[in-house]
Amino acid sequence: MSTEKLPPFTVRIDNREQLPFTFAGLATEWGTLASGDYSLVGYETRVAVERKSKADIWMCCASERPRFERCLERLAVLERACVVIECDLRELSIRPEYIQRVSPATVVGSCISWSCRYRLPFYWCDSRSYAERVTVRFLAAFLKHVVPLSAVSASETSVLGREASAAVLDHLPTFPNVLPTGDAPDYRPTTPATANLPGAS
């Protein structure tokens, strides 16, 4: 199948992004985005990803909270958007020394609250490289599931989406297994759950 039918995969990087992902192997362009740090050329008003480091998200819960909430309001009007954080929840819950008046519970709770309020997924990633991969996955998923490919049939669209996803993800490191190998432990109670209920014999 000709690659000319595939959707474009040029990543738009916002001019104000101070520590951008490299997106090695992908076409990129710099430009001004009204929302987020990354988008796709031709779809800047439809999809965006906001990148935050651990330090960034802590500041967003402190002195920069009003500004960040305005950012979330802009993201919320797009068809698809998300916030990608360059650390996992365990690391996020360790308060930086320079932050004094915000607790870890406030930071985690705020992220969950914002996610619900603005209908935006927040992705906590183990590392910066994971955050980059999640960003590419999200943008590829937008092309696969949201962008209508009117020139081809629905069945061809599905095939093109799979090929497109593979094309942009091949160069990135793979996710490790989340669960260890082997069977997961069974934590179900060994006695019937109704043993102590009223009326049980």
C-alpha positions in Angstrom: 0.0 0.0 0.0 1.4 3.4 -0.9 2.6 5.6 1.9 1.1 8.6 0.1 -2.3 7.6 1.6 -1.0 7.8 5.1 -1.9 10.8 7.2 0.9 13.4 7.7 3.1 12.8 10.7 4.8 16.1 11.1 4.9 17.1 14.8 4.5 20.8 15.5 6.6 22.0 18.4 5.6 25.2 20.1 8.2 28.0 19.9 7.9 28.6 23.6 8.8 25.0 24.5 12.1 25.3 26.5 13.1 21.6 26.7 11.4 19.9 23.7 11.4 16.2 22.9 13.8 15.3 20.1 11.3 13.1 18.2 14.1 11.3 16.5 13.1 9.8 13.2 10.0 12.0 12.9 9.5 15.2 10.8 9.1 18.2 13.0 8.3 21.9 12.6 8.5 24.8 15.0 5.6 27.2 15.3 3.3 29.0 17.7 0.6 26.8 19.2 -2.5 28.4 20.8 -2.7 25.4 23.1 -0.2 22.8 24.4 3.5 22.1 23.5 3.0 19.6 20.7 0.5 19.0 18.0 0.4 17.8 14.4 0.9 20.0 11.4 -2.5 20.7 9.9 -4.4 19.7 13.1 -3.1 22.4 15.5 -6.6 23.5 16.4 -7.8 20.0 17.0 -5.2 18.1 19.1 -2.4 19.0 21.5 -0.2 17.6 24.2 1.0 19.7 27.2 4.4 18.5 28.6 5.3 19.0 32.2 8.3 18.1 34.2 8.0 17.3 37.9 9.2 20.8 38.8 6.7 22.3 36.3 3.7 20.5 37.8 4.6 21.4 41.3 4.8 25.1 40.3 1.5 24.7 38.5 0.0 23.7 41.9 1.7 26.7 43.6 2.4 30.2 42.3 1.6 29.3 38.6 -1.8 27.7 39.3 -4.0 30.4 37.8 -1.9 30.5 34.6 -2.0 26.7 34.3 -5.7 26.5 34.7 -6.1 29.0 31.8 -3.9 26.6 29.8 -6.2 23.7 30.7 -9.2 25.7 29.7 -7.7 26.2 26.2 -6.8 22.5 25.9 -10.3 21.5 27.0 -11.9 23.1 23.9 -9.8 20.9 21.5 -11.2 17.6 20.1 -8.4 15.7 21.9 -5.7 16.9 24.4 -3.8 15.6 27.3 -1.1 16.4 29.9 2.1 14.3 29.9 4.1 14.5 33.1 7.8 13.4 33.1 7.7 11.4 36.3 5.5 8.7 37.9 3.2 9.2 40.9 5.8 7.9 43.4 8.3 10.5 42.3 5.7 13.2 42.0 4.8 12.7 45.6 8.3 13.7 46.8 8.1 17.4 47.5 10.9 19.5 46.0 13.0 21.4 48.6 12.1 24.8 47.1 8.3 24.2 47.6 7.1 24.9 51.1 3.4 25.5 51.1 2.1 22.8 48.9 1.7 19.2 49.9 2.1 16.0 47.8 -1.6 15.3 48.4 -2.5 18.7 47.0 -0.4 18.1 43.8 -1.8 14.6 43.1 -5.3 15.7 44.1 -5.2 18.7 41.9 -4.1 16.7 38.9 -7.0 14.3 39.4 -9.4 17.2 39.9 -8.3 19.0 36.8 -8.5 15.8 34.8 -12.2 15.4 35.8 -13.1 19.1 35.5 -11.6 19.7 32.1 -12.0 16.1 30.8 -8.3 15.9 30.1 -6.2 12.7 30.7 -3.1 13.2 32.8 -0.3 10.6 32.0 2.3 10.1 34.7 5.4 8.6 33.0 8.4 6.8 34.5 10.9 9.0 32.6 11.3 11.6 30.0 11.8 9.0 27.2 8.5 7.4 28.4 6.8 10.8 28.2 8.0 11.3 24.7 6.7 7.9 23.6 3.3 8.6 25.3 3.2 11.9 23.4 3.8 10.2 20.0 1.3 7.4 20.9 -1.4 10.0 21.7 -0.8 12.0 18.5 -0.8 8.7 16.5 -4.0 7.6 18.2 -5.6 10.9 17.1 -4.8 10.2 13.5 -6.0 6.7 13.8 -9.3 7.2 15.6 -10.3 10.8 15.1 -9.1 12.1 11.8 -11.6 11.1 9.0 -9.9 9.7 5.9 -12.6 10.4 3.4 -10.6 9.2 0.5 -10.6 5.6 1.6 -13.2 3.1 2.9 -13.6 2.4 6.6 -11.8 -0.9 6.4 -8.9 0.8 4.6 -8.9 3.5 7.3 -8.3 0.9 10.0 -5.4 -0.6 8.0 -3.9 2.8 7.4 -4.2 3.7 11.1 -2.3 0.6 12.1 0.4 1.2 9.5 0.7 4.8 10.5 1.0 4.0 14.2 3.7 1.5 13.5 5.6 3.9 11.2 5.9 6.6 13.9 6.6 4.3 16.8 9.2 1.9 15.5 12.1 4.1 16.4 11.1 4.7 20.0 12.0 2.4 23.0 9.3 -0.2 23.9 7.4 -0.2 27.1 8.5 -2.8 29.6 6.0 -5.3 31.0 4.0 -3.6 33.7 3.4 -6.9 35.5 6.1 -9.4 36.4 6.2 -12.7 34.5 4.2 -15.5 35.9 0.7 -15.7 37.3 -0.5 -12.8 39.4 -1.3 -13.7 43.0 -4.9 -14.5 43.9 -6.1 -12.2 46.7 -9.7 -13.4 46.7 -11.0 -14.6 50.1 -10.9 -18.3 50.6 -14.3 -18.3 52.5 -17.6 -17.4 50.9 -18.3 -13.7 50.9 -21.8 -14.3 52.3 -20.6 -16.2 55.4 -21.2 -13.2 57.8 -24.1 -11.5 56.1 -27.4 -11.2 58.0 -29.6 -14.2 57.3 -26.8 -16.4 56.1 -27.0 -19.9 57.5 
